């Protein structure tokens, strides 16, 4: 049986959201998993709907929302803490890619300041769970850059998503 994983890289900033009812998430990836992620081939995902359903549902739970709280790349979102249009999401997808058993997602979150987040999800058609994550550098432009940041130890711990 093949184990499935989903790597989600998130850019978050501004307002604070506590990781819901979960133990603290480590920003590091254990060696066997890191080797597995390092060798994966990722296909581009250009919209939130392109992510596996389990990953989208886990992101909703992580964000504490009942609906998709992340806009597609280039779409309007709440970029600052000056909320001009309250119905817009506070997060926006920047870069995403999926392989057969991982997904890599990088997104920005508006608000008082921008802070980029990384989250690694293990996923299968029957379940998804967050395995690693934290704060990332801004400006990552490709799936490979996001993966390198996670695997290099450049991700810092966070309690907020």
C-alpha positions as a Markdown table, in Angstrom:
| # | Residue | x | y | z |
|---|---|---|---|---|
| 1 | Unk | 0.0 | 0.0 | 0.0 |
| 2 | Unk | 1.4 | 3.4 | -1.0 |
| 3 | Unk | 1.2 | 6.2 | 1.6 |
| 4 | Unk | -0.2 | 9.5 | 0.4 |
| 5 | Unk | 1.0 | 12.9 | 1.5 |
| 6 | Unk | 0.1 | 16.5 | 0.8 |
| 7 | Unk | 2.5 | 19.4 | 1.2 |
| 8 | Unk | 0.8 | 22.7 | 1.6 |
| 9 | Unk | 2.9 | 25.9 | 1.7 |
| 10 | Unk | 0.9 | 28.9 | 2.9 |
| 11 | Unk | 1.7 | 32.6 | 3.0 |
| 12 | Unk | -0.2 | 34.1 | 5.9 |
| 13 | Unk | -0.1 | 37.5 | 7.6 |
| 14 | Unk | -2.0 | 40.1 | 9.4 |
| 15 | Unk | -4.8 | 38.9 | 11.6 |
| 16 | Unk | -4.1 | 36.0 | 13.9 |
| 17 | Unk | -5.8 | 32.6 | 13.7 |
| 18 | Unk | -5.0 | 29.9 | 16.1 |
| 19 | Unk | -4.3 | 26.4 | 14.8 |
| 20 | Unk | -7.5 | 24.7 | 15.8 |
| 21 | Unk | -7.5 | 22.0 | 18.5 |
| 22 | Unk | -4.2 | 20.4 | 17.4 |
| 23 | Unk | -1.0 | 19.8 | 19.1 |
| 24 | Unk | 1.8 | 22.3 | 18.1 |
| 25 | Unk | 3.1 | 21.7 | 14.5 |
| 26 | Unk | 6.8 | 21.2 | 14.0 |
| 27 | Unk | 8.4 | 23.3 | 11.2 |
| 28 | Unk | 10.8 | 20.4 | 10.3 |
| 29 | Unk | 10.3 | 17.4 | 8.2 |
| 30 | Unk | 11.7 | 14.0 | 9.4 |
| 31 | Unk | 14.4 | 12.4 | 7.3 |
| 32 | Unk | 12.4 | 9.6 | 5.7 |
| 33 | Unk | 9.6 | 12.0 | 4.8 |
| 34 | Unk | 12.0 | 14.7 | 3.6 |
| 35 | Unk | 13.7 | 12.2 | 1.2 |
| 36 | Unk | 10.3 | 11.2 | -0.1 |
| 37 | Unk | 9.2 | 14.8 | -0.7 |
| 38 | Unk | 12.5 | 15.8 | -2.2 |
| 39 | Unk | 12.1 | 13.1 | -4.9 |
| 40 | Unk | 8.5 | 13.9 | -5.9 |
| 41 | Unk | 7.5 | 15.4 | -9.3 |
| 42 | Unk | 4.9 | 18.1 | -8.9 |
| 43 | Unk | 2.4 | 19.2 | -11.5 |
| 44 | Unk | 1.2 | 22.8 | -11.4 |
| 45 | Unk | -2.1 | 23.5 | -9.7 |
| 46 | Unk | -3.4 | 26.9 | -10.8 |
| 47 | Unk | -6.6 | 27.2 | -8.7 |
| 48 | Unk | -7.7 | 26.2 | -5.2 |
| 49 | Unk | -10.2 | 23.8 | -6.8 |
| 50 | Unk | -7.3 | 21.9 | -8.3 |
| 51 | Unk | -6.2 | 20.8 | -4.8 |
| 52 | Unk | -7.5 | 17.5 | -3.5 |
| 53 | Unk | -10.8 | 17.8 | -1.7 |
| 54 | Unk | -9.3 | 16.5 | 1.6 |
| 55 | Unk | -6.6 | 19.2 | 1.5 |
| 56 | Unk | -9.2 | 21.9 | 0.9 |
| 57 | Unk | -11.3 | 20.6 | 3.8 |
| 58 | Unk | -8.3 | 20.5 | 6.1 |
| 59 | Unk | -7.4 | 24.1 | 5.1 |
| 60 | Unk | -10.9 | 25.2 | 6.0 |
| 61 | Unk | -10.5 | 23.5 | 9.4 |
| 62 | Unk | -7.1 | 25.0 | 9.9 |
| 63 | Unk | -8.4 | 28.5 | 9.0 |
| 64 | Unk | -11.5 | 28.0 | 11.2 |
| 65 | Unk | -13.8 | 28.7 | 8.4 |
| 66 | Unk | -16.9 | 26.9 | 6.9 |
| 67 | Unk | -16.2 | 28.0 | 3.4 |
| 68 | Unk | -13.1 | 28.4 | 1.1 |
| 69 | Unk | -11.2 | 31.2 | 2.8 |
| 70 | Unk | -8.6 | 31.5 | 0.1 |
| 71 | Unk | -8.8 | 33.2 | -3.3 |
| 72 | Unk | -7.3 | 32.0 | -6.6 |
| 73 | Unk | -4.0 | 33.5 | -7.9 |
| 74 | Unk | -4.6 | 37.1 | -9.1 |
| 75 | Unk | -8.1 | 37.3 | -7.6 |
| 76 | Unk | -9.1 | 40.1 | -5.3 |
| 77 | Unk | -8.6 | 39.4 | -1.5 |
| 78 | Unk | -8.2 | 41.4 | 1.7 |
| 79 | Unk | -4.6 | 42.5 | 1.2 |
| 80 | Unk | -4.5 | 44.9 | 4.2 |
| 81 | Unk | -6.1 | 45.4 | 7.5 |
| 82 | Unk | -8.3 | 48.2 | 6.0 |
| 83 | Unk | -11.2 | 46.0 | 5.0 |
| 84 | Unk | -12.9 | 47.7 | 2.1 |
| 85 | Unk | -14.8 | 44.6 | 0.9 |
| 86 | Unk | -15.7 | 42.3 | 3.8 |
| 87 | Unk | -16.8 | 39.4 | 1.6 |
| 88 | Unk | -13.3 | 38.9 | 0.1 |
| 89 | Unk | -11.1 | 36.1 | 1.6 |
| 90 | Unk | -8.0 | 37.2 | 3.6 |
| 91 | Unk | -5.8 | 34.6 | 1.9 |
| 92 | Unk | -4.8 | 34.2 | -1.8 |
| 93 | Unk | -3.0 | 31.3 | -3.4 |
| 94 | Unk | 0.3 | 32.1 | -5.0 |
| 95 | Unk | 2.0 | 28.8 | -6.1 |
| 96 | Unk | 0.7 | 25.2 | -5.9 |
| 97 | Unk | 1.7 | 21.8 | -7.2 |
| 98 | Unk | 0.7 | 18.2 | -6.6 |
| 99 | Unk | 2.3 | 14.9 | -7.2 |
| 100 | Unk | 0.8 | 11.5 | -6.9 |
| 101 | Unk | 1.0 | 11.6 | -3.1 |
| 102 | Unk | 1.9 | 15.2 | -2.1 |
| 103 | Unk | 0.6 | 18.7 | -2.7 |
| 104 | Unk | 2.6 | 21.9 | -2.3 |
| 105 | Unk | 0.7 | 25.1 | -1.8 |
| 106 | Unk | 2.1 | 28.6 | -1.1 |
| 107 | Unk | -0.4 | 31.4 | -0.3 |
| 108 | Unk | -0.4 | 35.0 | 1.1 |
| 109 | Unk | -2.6 | 36.3 | 3.8 |
| 110 | Unk | -3.5 | 39.9 | 4.0 |
| 111 | Unk | -4.0 | 41.9 | 7.1 |
| 112 | Unk | -1.8 | 44.1 | 9.3 |
| 113 | Unk | 1.3 | 42.4 | 7.8 |
| 114 | Unk | 2.0 | 39.6 | 5.4 |
| 115 | Unk | 3.5 | 36.4 | 6.8 |
| 116 | Unk | 4.1 | 33.4 | 4.6 |
| 117 | Unk | 3.3 | 30.0 | 6.1 |
| 118 | Unk | 4.2 | 26.4 | 5.2 |
| 119 | Unk | 2.1 | 23.4 | 6.1 |
| 120 | Unk | 2.7 | 19.7 | 5.2 |
| 121 | Unk | -0.4 | 17.6 | 5.1 |
| 122 | Unk | -0.5 | 13.8 | 4.8 |
| 123 | Unk | -3.5 | 12.9 | 2.7 |
| 124 | Unk | -5.4 | 10.0 | 1.3 |
| 125 | Unk | -8.9 | 9.7 | -0.1 |
| 126 | Unk | -10.0 | 8.6 | 3.4 |
| 127 | Unk | -8.1 | 11.2 | 5.5 |
| 128 | Unk | -5.9 | 14.2 | 5.7 |
| 129 | Unk | -3.7 | 15.5 | 8.6 |
| 130 | Unk | -1.2 | 18.3 | 9.1 |
| 131 | Unk | 2.3 | 17.0 | 9.7 |
| 132 | Unk | 4.6 | 20.0 | 9.6 |
| 133 | Unk | 4.5 | 23.7 | 9.1 |
| 134 | Unk | 5.5 | 27.2 | 10.0 |
| 135 | Unk | 6.4 | 30.7 | 8.8 |
| 136 | Unk | 8.3 | 30.9 | 5.4 |
| 137 | Unk | 10.1 | 33.7 | 3.6 |
| 138 | Unk | 8.1 | 35.8 | 1.3 |
| 139 | Unk | 8.5 | 35.9 | -2.5 |
| 140 | Unk | 8.9 | 32.1 | -3.2 |
| 141 | Unk | 7.9 | 31.9 | -6.9 |
| 142 | Unk | 7.9 | 28.2 | -7.8 |
| 143 | Unk | 7.0 | 24.8 | -6.4 |
| 144 | Unk | 10.7 | 23.9 | -6.2 |
| 145 | Unk | 11.5 | 27.1 | -4.2 |
| 146 | Unk | 8.7 | 26.3 | -1.8 |
| 147 | Unk | 9.8 | 22.7 | -1.4 |
| 148 | Unk | 13.5 | 23.7 | -0.9 |
| 149 | Unk | 12.4 | 26.2 | 1.9 |
| 150 | Unk | 10.6 | 23.5 | 3.8 |
| 151 | Unk | 13.3 | 20.8 | 3.4 |
| 152 | Unk | 16.2 | 23.2 | 4.2 |
| 153 | Unk | 15.0 | 24.0 | 7.7 |
| 154 | Unk | 14.2 | 27.6 | 6.7 |
| 155 | Unk | 10.7 | 27.4 | 8.1 |
| 156 | Unk | 10.1 | 28.8 | 11.6 |
| 157 | Unk | 7.5 | 27.6 | 14.1 |
| 158 | Unk | 4.1 | 29.4 | 14.3 |
| 159 | Unk | 0.9 | 29.0 | 16.4 |
| 160 | Unk | -1.1 | 31.1 | 14.0 |
| 161 | Unk | -2.4 | 30.3 | 10.5 |
